[in-house]
Amino acid sequence: MNTMIPRNKTAIVPAILQGVAGTICIFAVLTAISYQNSLHVDGKIIIGFPWEFYSSGTGYNVERDEYMGFEDFKPLKLIGNILVALVIYLVLHLSLRPLFGKKKR
């Protein structure tokens, strides 16, 4: 027998893709807003909102009489930031849906 797939089952793929794209956009905006470049002050770059997931910098070590650098990346905090972006996307999507949603006939 040939049965057609119900329309509501095929509509989930565009909704998931829209959710992923919205989450990535919100994550990118929050990361761009929270970017701190203090290289001219103390030589440090900080990225992350609400948790700092990447930092790097350089500085002068008086004891060794040389410049030293460091990099610090925390993947769990990056995942936490992505989850925060997902929650913000869902809150915005659900609260603004009545304003911009399609009218059903």
C-alpha positions in Angstrom: 0.0 0.0 0.0 1.1 3.5 -0.8 0.4 5.9 2.1 1.4 9.5 2.2 3.3 10.9 5.1 1.2 13.4 7.1 2.1 17.0 6.5 2.7 17.7 10.2 5.4 15.0 10.3 7.4 16.6 7.4 7.1 20.1 8.9 9.4 19.2 11.8 12.6 19.3 9.7 12.3 23.0 8.8 11.4 23.8 12.4 14.5 22.1 13.7 16.7 23.9 11.1 15.1 27.2 12.0 15.8 26.5 15.7 19.4 25.6 15.0 19.9 28.7 12.8 18.3 30.9 15.5 20.4 29.5 18.2 23.6 30.0 16.2 22.6 33.6 15.5 21.8 34.4 19.1 25.1 32.7 20.2 27.0 34.7 17.7 25.5 38.0 18.8 26.0 37.3 22.5 29.6 36.3 21.8 30.3 39.4 19.8 28.8 41.6 22.4 30.8 40.0 25.2 34.1 40.0 23.4 36.7 41.8 25.5 40.1 42.7 23.9 42.4 44.2 26.5 45.6 43.7 24.7 46.7 47.3 25.2 46.1 47.2 29.0 47.1 43.7 30.3 47.4 41.6 27.1 44.2 39.5 27.5 41.3 38.5 25.3 38.2 37.1 26.8 35.3 35.5 25.0 32.0 34.2 26.4 28.6 35.1 27.8 27.4 34.3 30.4 30.5 32.1 31.1 34.0 32.8 29.8 34.9 29.9 27.6 38.1 31.2 25.9 40.8 33.5 27.1 44.3 34.2 25.9 46.9 36.7 26.6 50.5 37.7 27.0 52.4 39.4 29.7 55.9 40.2 31.0 57.3 37.9 33.6 59.8 39.8 35.8 61.3 36.7 37.3 62.2 35.1 34.0 62.8 38.4 32.2 60.7 37.3 29.2 57.2 37.6 27.7 54.9 34.7 28.3 51.6 33.8 26.8 48.7 31.6 27.7 45.5 30.2 26.1 42.6 28.7 28.0 39.6 27.0 26.4 36.8 25.4 28.4 34.5 23.2 26.2 31.9 22.6 29.0 31.4 26.3 29.4 31.0 26.7 25.6 28.3 24.0 25.6 26.6 25.9 28.5 26.7 29.1 26.5 25.1 27.4 23.5 22.4 26.0 25.8 21.8 29.5 27.2 21.5 30.8 23.6 19.0 27.9 22.8 16.8 28.9 25.9 16.9 32.6 24.8 15.9 31.6 21.3 13.0 29.5 22.6 11.8 32.2 24.9 11.9 34.8 22.1 10.3 32.4 19.6 7.4 31.4 21.9 6.8 35.0 23.2 6.8 36.6 19.7 4.9 33.8 17.9 1.5 35.4 18.5 2.7 38.7 16.9 4.4 37.2 13.8 2.7 33.8 13.5 0.8 32.7 10.5 -3.0 33.0 10.7 -4.8 29.7 10.3 -8.0 29.6 8.3 
